[in-house]
Amino acid sequence: GYLRLLRGWLDACADGDVLMCHPAEAAPAGDPIGAARVQEFEALESVQFGRMLQDTGVQVLPLSRILAG
């Protein structure tokens, strides 16, 4: 489901839009959104996400780089 949501965002985003997320490889104990963090991580490292970026021409950069530029 998260990849589908990402695709919708990529299709609709405009130059300068920011996608905020906090992915994690594992769900920390007691984190109420830990499972969602793991889903984000898996989606963002997937081949499908890379293809989506290519298809849409969207470039992903760390916020620190955007703010420095």
PDB file of N, CA, C and O in Angstrom:
ATOM      1  N   GLY A   1       0.782  -1.193   0.000  1.00  0.00           N
ATOM      2  CA  GLY A   1       0.000   0.000   0.000  1.00  0.00           C
ATOM      3  C   GLY A   1       0.835   1.275   0.000  1.00  0.00           C
ATOM      4  O   GLY A   1       0.460   2.264  -0.630  1.00  0.00           O
ATOM      5  N   TYR A   2       1.971   1.258   0.707  1.00  0.00           N
ATOM      6  CA  TYR A   2       2.775   2.474   0.803  1.00  0.00           C
ATOM      7  C   TYR A   2       3.371   2.849  -0.553  1.00  0.00           C
ATOM      8  O   TYR A   2       3.450   4.031  -0.887  1.00  0.00           O
ATOM      9  N   LEU A   3       3.788   1.859  -1.332  1.00  0.00           N
ATOM     10  CA  LEU A   3       4.311   2.151  -2.672  1.00  0.00           C
ATOM     11  C   LEU A   3       3.236   2.799  -3.550  1.00  0.00           C
ATOM     12  O   LEU A   3       3.535   3.707  -4.326  1.00  0.00           O
ATOM     13  N   ARG A   4       2.029   2.353  -3.435  1.00  0.00           N
ATOM     14  CA  ARG A   4       0.923   2.937  -4.201  1.00  0.00           C
ATOM     15  C   ARG A   4       0.705   4.389  -3.788  1.00  0.00           C
ATOM     16  O   ARG A   4       0.485   5.249  -4.641  1.00  0.00           O
ATOM     17  N   LEU A   5       0.763   4.664  -2.499  1.00  0.00           N
ATOM     18  CA  LEU A   5       0.627   6.035  -2.018  1.00  0.00           C
ATOM     19  C   LEU A   5       1.781   6.902  -2.503  1.00  0.00           C
ATOM     20  O   LEU A   5       1.579   8.053  -2.889  1.00  0.00           O
ATOM     21  N   LEU A   6       2.992   6.347  -2.484  1.00  0.00           N
ATOM     22  CA  LEU A   6       4.148   7.084  -2.987  1.00  0.00           C
ATOM     23  C   LEU A   6       3.987   7.428  -4.459  1.00  0.00           C
ATOM     24  O   LEU A   6       4.304   8.541  -4.879  1.00  0.00           O
ATOM     25  N   ARG A   7       3.506   6.494  -5.228  1.00  0.00           N
ATOM     26  CA  ARG A   7       3.321   6.749  -6.657  1.00  0.00           C
ATOM     27  C   ARG A   7       2.338   7.901  -6.877  1.00  0.00           C
ATOM     28  O   ARG A   7       2.560   8.762  -7.729  1.00  0.00           O
ATOM     29  N   GLY A   8       1.271   7.908  -6.117  1.00  0.00           N
ATOM     30  CA  GLY A   8       0.316   9.010  -6.227  1.00  0.00           C
ATOM     31  C   GLY A   8       0.949  10.340  -5.877  1.00  0.00           C
ATOM     32  O   GLY A   8       0.690  11.341  -6.544  1.00  0.00           O
ATOM     33  N   TRP A   9       1.771  10.367  -4.846  1.00  0.00           N
ATOM     34  CA  TRP A   9       2.453  11.595  -4.471  1.00  0.00           C
ATOM     35  C   TRP A   9       3.442  12.018  -5.560  1.00  0.00           C
ATOM     36  O   TRP A   9       3.495  13.191  -5.929  1.00  0.00           O
ATOM     37  N   LEU A  10       4.216  11.075  -6.069  1.00  0.00           N
ATOM     38  CA  LEU A  10       5.184  11.400  -7.120  1.00  0.00           C
ATOM     39  C   LEU A  10       4.495  11.936  -8.369  1.00  0.00           C
ATOM     40  O   LEU A  10       5.000  12.852  -9.018  1.00  0.00           O
ATOM     41  N   ASP A  11       3.357  11.372  -8.696  1.00  0.00           N
ATOM     42  CA  ASP A  11       2.615  11.839  -9.870  1.00  0.00           C
ATOM     43  C   ASP A  11       2.079  13.262  -9.681  1.00  0.00           C
ATOM     44  O   ASP A  11       1.929  13.999 -10.656  1.00  0.00           O
ATOM     45  N   ALA A  12       1.792  13.649  -8.450  1.00  0.00           N
ATOM     46  CA  ALA A  12       1.163  14.937  -8.181  1.00  0.00           C
ATOM     47  C   ALA A  12       2.132  16.020  -7.705  1.00  0.00           C
ATOM     48  O   ALA A  12       1.774  17.197  -7.687  1.00  0.00           O
ATOM     49  N   CYS A  13       3.343  15.644  -7.323  1.00  0.00           N
ATOM     50  CA  CYS A  13       4.237  16.632  -6.711  1.00  0.00           C
ATOM     51  C   CYS A  13       4.740  17.658  -7.727  1.00  0.00           C
ATOM     52  O   CYS A  13       4.758  17.421  -8.935  1.00  0.00           O
ATOM     53  N   ALA A  14       5.143  18.796  -7.190  1.00  0.00           N
ATOM     54  CA  ALA A  14       5.683  19.888  -8.003  1.00  0.00           C
ATOM     55  C   ALA A  14       7.083  20.221  -7.505  1.00  0.00           C
ATOM     56  O   ALA A  14       7.475  19.808  -6.414  1.00  0.00           O
ATOM     57  N   ASP A  15       7.818  20.954  -8.292  1.00  0.00           N
ATOM     58  CA  ASP A  15       9.169  21.358  -7.933  1.00  0.00           C
ATOM     59  C   ASP A  15       9.157  22.050  -6.570  1.00  0.00           C
ATOM     60  O   ASP A  15       8.381  22.977  -6.338  1.00  0.00           O
ATOM     61  N   GLY A  16      10.018  21.590  -5.686  1.00  0.00           N
ATOM     62  CA  GLY A  16      10.117  22.173  -4.353  1.00  0.00           C
ATOM     63  C   GLY A  16       9.286  21.495  -3.293  1.00  0.00           C
ATOM     64  O   GLY A  16       9.413  21.826  -2.114  1.00  0.00           O
ATOM     65  N   ASP A  17       8.429  20.547  -3.674  1.00  0.00           N
ATOM     66  CA  ASP A  17       7.645  19.811  -2.678  1.00  0.00           C
ATOM     67  C   ASP A  17       8.567  18.966  -1.809  1.00  0.00           C
ATOM     68  O   ASP A  17       9.644  18.550  -2.235  1.00  0.00           O
ATOM     69  N   VAL A  18       8.121  18.724  -0.590  1.00  0.00           N
ATOM     70  CA  VAL A  18       8.899  17.935   0.364  1.00  0.00           C
ATOM     71  C   VAL A  18       8.047  16.772   0.855  1.00  0.00           C
ATOM     72  O   VAL A  18       6.887  16.947   1.226  1.00  0.00           O
ATOM     73  N   LEU A  19       8.637  15.594   0.851  1.00  0.00           N
ATOM     74  CA  LEU A  19       7.997  14.403   1.416  1.00  0.00           C
ATOM     75  C   LEU A  19       8.715  14.085   2.719  1.00  0.00           C
ATOM     76  O   LEU A  19       9.908  13.783   2.719  1.00  0.00           O
ATOM     77  N   MET A  20       7.997  14.153   3.816  1.00  0.00           N
ATOM     78  CA  MET A  20       8.590  13.897   5.122  1.00  0.00           C
ATOM     79  C   MET A  20       8.320  12.465   5.537  1.00  0.00           C
ATOM     80  O   MET A  20       7.177  12.009   5.511  1.00  0.00           O
ATOM     81  N   CYS A  21       9.362  11.762   5.916  1.00  0.00           N
ATOM     82  CA  CYS A  21       9.188  10.401   6.423  1.00  0.00           C
ATOM     83  C   CYS A  21      10.337  10.075   7.360  1.00  0.00           C
ATOM     84  O   CYS A  21      11.367  10.751   7.369  1.00  0.00           O
ATOM     85  N   HIS A  22      10.145   9.047   8.133  1.00  0.00           N
ATOM     86  CA  HIS A  22      11.147   8.599   9.095  1.00  0.00           C
ATOM     87  C   HIS A  22      11.276   7.079   9.010  1.00  0.00           C
ATOM     88  O   HIS A  22      10.815   6.368   9.904  1.00  0.00           O
ATOM     89  N   PRO A  23      11.898   6.578   7.945  1.00  0.00           N
ATOM     90  CA  PRO A  23      12.010   5.128   7.777  1.00  0.00           C
ATOM     91  C   PRO A  23      12.952   4.502   8.797  1.00  0.00           C
ATOM     92  O   PRO A  23      13.852   5.159   9.322  1.00  0.00           O
ATOM     93  N   ALA A  24      12.729   3.233   9.061  1.00  0.00           N
ATOM     94  CA  ALA A  24      13.586   2.473   9.972  1.00  0.00           C
ATOM     95  C   ALA A  24      13.659   1.027   9.498  1.00  0.00           C
ATOM     96  O   ALA A  24      12.690   0.480   8.971  1.00  0.00           O
ATOM     97  N   GLU A  25      14.815   0.424   9.692  1.00  0.00           N
ATOM     98  CA  GLU A  25      14.993  -0.982   9.311  1.00  0.00           C
ATOM     99  C   GLU A  25      14.222  -1.921  10.219  1.00  0.00           C
ATOM    100  O   GLU A  25      13.820  -3.006   9.801  1.00  0.00           O
ATOM    101  N   ALA A  26      14.016  -1.505  11.460  1.00  0.00           N
ATOM    102  CA  ALA A  26      13.286  -2.335  12.418  1.00  0.00           C
ATOM    103  C   ALA A  26      12.418  -1.420  13.276  1.00  0.00           C
ATOM    104  O   ALA A  26      12.724  -0.241  13.454  1.00  0.00           O
ATOM    105  N   ALA A  27      11.355  -1.966  13.792  1.00  0.00           N
ATOM    106  CA  ALA A  27      10.448  -1.202  14.648  1.00  0.00           C
ATOM    107  C   ALA A  27      11.008  -1.150  16.065  1.00  0.00           C
ATOM    108  O   ALA A  27      11.123  -2.184  16.723  1.00  0.00           O
ATOM    109  N   PRO A  28      11.360   0.052  16.542  1.00  0.00           N
ATOM    110  CA  PRO A  28      11.853   0.164  17.913  1.00  0.00           C
ATOM    111  C   PRO A  28      10.759  -0.226  18.915  1.00  0.00           C
ATOM    112  O   PRO A  28       9.576   0.030  18.688  1.00  0.00           O
ATOM    113  N   ALA A  29      11.163  -0.832  19.996  1.00  0.00           N
ATOM    114  CA  ALA A  29      10.206  -1.221  21.036  1.00  0.00           C
ATOM    115  C   ALA A  29       9.464   0.006  21.534  1.00  0.00           C
ATOM    116  O   ALA A  29      10.068   1.038  21.825  1.00  0.00           O
ATOM    117  N   GLY A  30       8.161  -0.118  21.627  1.00  0.00           N
ATOM    118  CA  GLY A  30       7.334   0.949  22.149  1.00  0.00           C
ATOM    119  C   GLY A  30       7.001   2.059  21.168  1.00  0.00           C
ATOM    120  O   GLY A  30       6.299   3.005  21.528  1.00  0.00           O
ATOM    121  N   ASP A  31       7.488   1.968  19.937  1.00  0.00           N
ATOM    122  CA  ASP A  31       7.188   3.002  18.937  1.00  0.00           C
ATOM    123  C   ASP A  31       5.811   2.714  18.350  1.00  0.00           C
ATOM    124  O   ASP A  31       5.636   1.696  17.681  1.00  0.00           O
ATOM    125  N   PRO A  32       4.838   3.578  18.580  1.00  0.00           N
ATOM    126  CA  PRO A  32       3.486   3.311  18.096  1.00  0.00           C
ATOM    127  C   PRO A  32       3.365   3.296  16.573  1.00  0.00           C
ATOM    128  O   PRO A  32       2.407   2.735  16.040  1.00  0.00           O
ATOM    129  N   ILE A  33       4.322   3.903  15.864  1.00  0.00           N
ATOM    130  CA  ILE A  33       4.284   3.869  14.394  1.00  0.00           C
ATOM    131  C   ILE A  33       5.492   3.109  13.836  1.00  0.00           C
ATOM    132  O   ILE A  33       5.893   3.314  12.690  1.00  0.00           O
ATOM    133  N   GLY A  34       6.054   2.241  14.657  1.00  0.00           N
ATOM    134  CA  GLY A  34       7.222   1.463  14.244  1.00  0.00           C
ATOM    135  C   GLY A  34       6.980   0.634  12.994  1.00  0.00           C
ATOM    136  O   GLY A  34       7.840   0.574  12.116  1.00  0.00           O
ATOM    137  N   ALA A  35       5.836   0.003  12.905  1.00  0.00           N
ATOM    138  CA  ALA A  35       5.533  -0.825  11.732  1.00  0.00           C
ATOM    139  C   ALA A  35       5.485   0.027  10.467  1.00  0.00           C
ATOM    140  O   ALA A  35       5.932  -0.409   9.406  1.00  0.00           O
ATOM    141  N   ALA A  36       4.946   1.238  10.575  1.00  0.00           N
ATOM    142  CA  ALA A  36       4.897   2.147   9.423  1.00  0.00           C
ATOM    143  C   ALA A  36       6.298   2.574   9.006  1.00  0.00           C
ATOM    144  O   ALA A  36       6.574   2.717   7.815  1.00  0.00           O
ATOM    145  N   ARG A  37       7.177   2.777   9.969  1.00  0.00           N
ATOM    146  CA  ARG A  37       8.570   3.141   9.664  1.00  0.00           C
ATOM    147  C   ARG A  37       9.252   2.035   8.849  1.00  0.00           C
ATOM    148  O   ARG A  37       9.996   2.312   7.908  1.00  0.00           O
ATOM    149  N   VAL A  38       8.990   0.804   9.219  1.00  0.00           N
ATOM    150  CA  VAL A  38       9.572  -0.337   8.497  1.00  0.00           C
ATOM    151  C   VAL A  38       9.010  -0.396   7.082  1.00  0.00           C
ATOM    152  O   VAL A  38       9.756  -0.641   6.134  1.00  0.00           O
ATOM    153  N   GLN A  39       7.716  -0.177   6.925  1.00  0.00           N
ATOM    154  CA  GLN A  39       7.111  -0.158   5.585  1.00  0.00           C
ATOM    155  C   GLN A  39       7.728   0.936   4.729  1.00  0.00           C
ATOM    156  O   GLN A  39       7.990   0.720   3.545  1.00  0.00           O
ATOM    157  N   GLU A  40       7.963   2.108   5.311  1.00  0.00           N
ATOM    158  CA  GLU A  40       8.605   3.199   4.581  1.00  0.00           C
ATOM    159  C   GLU A  40       9.998   2.791   4.121  1.00  0.00           C
ATOM    160  O   GLU A  40      10.362   2.996   2.963  1.00  0.00           O
ATOM    161  N   PHE A  41      10.769   2.217   5.023  1.00  0.00           N
ATOM    162  CA  PHE A  41      12.130   1.791   4.687  1.00  0.00           C
ATOM    163  C   PHE A  41      12.121   0.799   3.535  1.00  0.00           C
ATOM    164  O   PHE A  41      12.874   0.944   2.572  1.00  0.00           O
ATOM    165  N   GLU A  42      11.271  -0.201   3.640  1.00  0.00           N
ATOM    166  CA  GLU A  42      11.211  -1.232   2.593  1.00  0.00           C
ATOM    167  C   GLU A  42      10.801  -0.643   1.256  1.00  0.00           C
ATOM    168  O   GLU A  42      11.345  -1.022   0.218  1.00  0.00           O
ATOM    169  N   ALA A  43       9.852   0.275   1.268  1.00  0.00           N
ATOM    170  CA  ALA A  43       9.407   0.897   0.021  1.00  0.00           C
ATOM    171  C   ALA A  43      10.501   1.770  -0.584  1.00  0.00           C
ATOM    172  O   ALA A  43      10.741   1.714  -1.790  1.00  0.00           O
ATOM    173  N   LEU A  44      11.161   2.570   0.237  1.00  0.00           N
ATOM    174  CA  LEU A  44      12.163   3.504  -0.267  1.00  0.00           C
ATOM    175  C   LEU A  44      13.412   2.815  -0.789  1.00  0.00           C
ATOM    176  O   LEU A  44      14.112   3.372  -1.635  1.00  0.00           O
ATOM    177  N   GLU A  45      13.704   1.623  -0.307  1.00  0.00           N
ATOM    178  CA  GLU A  45      14.878   0.898  -0.806  1.00  0.00           C
ATOM    179  C   GLU A  45      14.527  -0.067  -1.936  1.00  0.00           C
ATOM    180  O   GLU A  45      15.405  -0.769  -2.439  1.00  0.00           O
ATOM    181  N   SER A  46      13.275  -0.112  -2.338  1.00  0.00           N
ATOM    182  CA  SER A  46      12.834  -1.083  -3.337  1.00  0.00           C
ATOM    183  C   SER A  46      13.178  -0.657  -4.765  1.00  0.00           C
ATOM    184  O   SER A  46      13.340   0.525  -5.067  1.00  0.00           O
ATOM    185  N   VAL A  47      13.280  -1.645  -5.610  1.00  0.00           N
ATOM    186  CA  VAL A  47      13.493  -1.415  -7.038  1.00  0.00           C
ATOM    187  C   VAL A  47      12.305  -0.647  -7.620  1.00  0.00           C
ATOM    188  O   VAL A  47      12.479   0.210  -8.486  1.00  0.00           O
ATOM    189  N   GLN A  48      11.115  -0.954  -7.149  1.00  0.00           N
ATOM    190  CA  GLN A  48       9.918  -0.287  -7.649  1.00  0.00           C
ATOM    191  C   GLN A  48       9.983   1.227  -7.412  1.00  0.00           C
ATOM    192  O   GLN A  48       9.593   2.004  -8.284  1.00  0.00           O
ATOM    193  N   PHE A  49      10.469   1.646  -6.251  1.00  0.00           N
ATOM    194  CA  PHE A  49      10.570   3.072  -5.965  1.00  0.00           C
ATOM    195  C   PHE A  49      11.578   3.735  -6.908  1.00  0.00           C
ATOM    196  O   PHE A  49      11.341   4.837  -7.403  1.00  0.00           O
ATOM    197  N   GLY A  50      12.680   3.072  -7.147  1.00  0.00           N
ATOM    198  CA  GLY A  50      13.652   3.593  -8.100  1.00  0.00           C
ATOM    199  C   GLY A  50      13.057   3.776  -9.482  1.00  0.00           C
ATOM    200  O   GLY A  50      13.316   4.773 -10.156  1.00  0.00           O
ATOM    201  N   ARG A  51      12.261   2.809  -9.897  1.00  0.00           N
ATOM    202  CA  ARG A  51      11.580   2.917 -11.195  1.00  0.00           C
ATOM    203  C   ARG A  51      10.585   4.077 -11.212  1.00  0.00           C
ATOM    204  O   ARG A  51      10.470   4.794 -12.206  1.00  0.00           O
ATOM    205  N   MET A  52       9.871   4.252 -10.104  1.00  0.00           N
ATOM    206  CA  MET A  52       8.919   5.360 -10.014  1.00  0.00           C
ATOM    207  C   MET A  52       9.633   6.698 -10.164  1.00  0.00           C
ATOM    208  O   MET A  52       9.136   7.594 -10.846  1.00  0.00           O
ATOM    209  N   LEU A  53      10.791   6.836  -9.534  1.00  0.00           N
ATOM    210  CA  LEU A  53      11.548   8.079  -9.644  1.00  0.00           C
ATOM    211  C   LEU A  53      11.951   8.320 -11.094  1.00  0.00           C
ATOM    212  O   LEU A  53      11.845   9.439 -11.598  1.00  0.00           O
ATOM    213  N   GLN A  54      12.409   7.272 -11.756  1.00  0.00           N
ATOM    214  CA  GLN A  54      12.784   7.406 -13.164  1.00  0.00           C
ATOM    215  C   GLN A  54      11.575   7.771 -14.015  1.00  0.00           C
ATOM    216  O   GLN A  54      11.656   8.658 -14.864  1.00  0.00           O
ATOM    217  N   ASP A  55      10.467   7.096 -13.793  1.00  0.00           N
ATOM    218  CA  ASP A  55       9.250   7.335 -14.581  1.00  0.00           C
ATOM    219  C   ASP A  55       8.736   8.765 -14.438  1.00  0.00           C
ATOM    220  O   ASP A  55       8.259   9.360 -15.404  1.00  0.00           O
ATOM    221  N   THR A  56       8.836   9.309 -13.230  1.00  0.00           N
ATOM    222  CA  THR A  56       8.274  10.625 -12.957  1.00  0.00           C
ATOM    223  C   THR A  56       9.293  11.751 -13.081  1.00  0.00           C
ATOM    224  O   THR A  56       8.922  12.924 -13.110  1.00  0.00           O
ATOM    225  N   GLY A  57      10.570  11.400 -13.154  1.00  0.00           N
ATOM    226  CA  GLY A  57      11.611  12.421 -13.229  1.00  0.00           C
ATOM    227  C   GLY A  57      11.850  13.155 -11.919  1.00  0.00           C
ATOM    228  O   GLY A  57      12.454  14.227 -11.902  1.00  0.00           O
ATOM    229  N   VAL A  58      11.374  12.577 -10.824  1.00  0.00           N
ATOM    230  CA  VAL A  58      11.540  13.195  -9.511  1.00  0.00           C
ATOM    231  C   VAL A  58      12.916  12.833  -8.963  1.00  0.00           C
ATOM    232  O   VAL A  58      13.366  11.693  -9.069  1.00  0.00           O
ATOM    233  N   GLN A  59      13.573  13.835  -8.372  1.00  0.00           N
ATOM    234  CA  GLN A  59      14.873  13.620  -7.752  1.00  0.00           C
ATOM    235  C   GLN A  59      14.708  13.706  -6.244  1.00  0.00           C
ATOM    236  O   GLN A  59      14.048  14.614  -5.737  1.00  0.00           O
ATOM    237  N   VAL A  60      15.304  12.765  -5.529  1.00  0.00           N
ATOM    238  CA  VAL A  60      15.215  12.736  -4.069  1.00  0.00           C
ATOM    239  C   VAL A  60      16.547  13.197  -3.497  1.00  0.00           C
ATOM    240  O   VAL A  60      17.609  12.693  -3.863  1.00  0.00           O
ATOM    241  N   LEU A  61      16.466  14.169  -2.590  1.00  0.00           N
ATOM    242  CA  LEU A  61      17.656  14.703  -1.941  1.00  0.00           C
ATOM    243  C   LEU A  61      17.404  14.844  -0.436  1.00  0.00           C
ATOM    244  O   LEU A  61      16.265  15.026  -0.007  1.00  0.00           O
ATOM    245  N   PRO A  62      18.468  14.758   0.356  1.00  0.00           N
ATOM    246  CA  PRO A  62      18.294  15.032   1.796  1.00  0.00           C
ATOM    247  C   PRO A  62      17.912  16.505   2.006  1.00  0.00           C
ATOM    248  O   PRO A  62      18.374  17.375   1.269  1.00  0.00           O
ATOM    249  N   LEU A  63      17.088  16.777   2.989  1.00  0.00           N
ATOM    250  CA  LEU A  63      16.661  18.139   3.246  1.00  0.00           C
ATOM    251  C   LEU A  63      17.853  19.044   3.524  1.00  0.00           C
ATOM    252  O   LEU A  63      17.840  20.214   3.141  1.00  0.00           O
ATOM    253  N   SER A  64      18.882  18.522   4.185  1.00  0.00           N
ATOM    254  CA  SER A  64      20.070  19.333   4.483  1.00  0.00           C
ATOM    255  C   SER A  64      20.710  19.865   3.203  1.00  0.00           C
ATOM    256  O   SER A  64      21.197  20.995   3.179  1.00  0.00           O
ATOM    257  N   ARG A  65      20.712  19.081   2.169  1.00  0.00           N
ATOM    258  CA  ARG A  65      21.287  19.513   0.892  1.00  0.00           C
ATOM    259  C   ARG A  65      20.413  20.578   0.211  1.00  0.00           C
ATOM    260  O   ARG A  65      20.924  21.524  -0.387  1.00  0.00           O
ATOM    261  N   ILE A  66      19.121  20.412   0.311  1.00  0.00           N
ATOM    262  CA  ILE A  66      18.196  21.374  -0.271  1.00  0.00           C
ATOM    263  C   ILE A  66      18.335  22.724   0.432  1.00  0.00           C
ATOM    264  O   ILE A  66      18.386  23.767  -0.221  1.00  0.00           O
ATOM    265  N   LEU A  67      18.395  22.700   1.754  1.00  0.00           N
ATOM    266  CA  LEU A  67      18.491  23.946   2.523  1.00  0.00           C
ATOM    267  C   LEU A  67      19.832  24.634   2.330  1.00  0.00           C
ATOM    268  O   LEU A  67      19.919  25.858   2.422  1.00  0.00           O
ATOM    269  N   ALA A  68      20.880  23.858   2.062  1.00  0.00           N
ATOM    270  CA  ALA A  68      22.220  24.435   1.873  1.00  0.00           C
ATOM    271  C   ALA A  68      22.369  25.084   0.503  1.00  0.00           C
ATOM    272  O   ALA A  68      23.224  25.949   0.311  1.00  0.00           O
ATOM    273  N   GLY A  69      21.517  24.656  -0.473  1.00  0.00           N
ATOM    274  CA  GLY A  69      21.685  25.084  -1.849  1.00  0.00           C
ATOM    275  C   GLY A  69      21.047  26.356  -2.191  1.00  0.00           C
ATOM    276  O   GLY A  69      21.134  26.801  -3.335  1.00  0.00           O
TER     277      GLY A  69
END
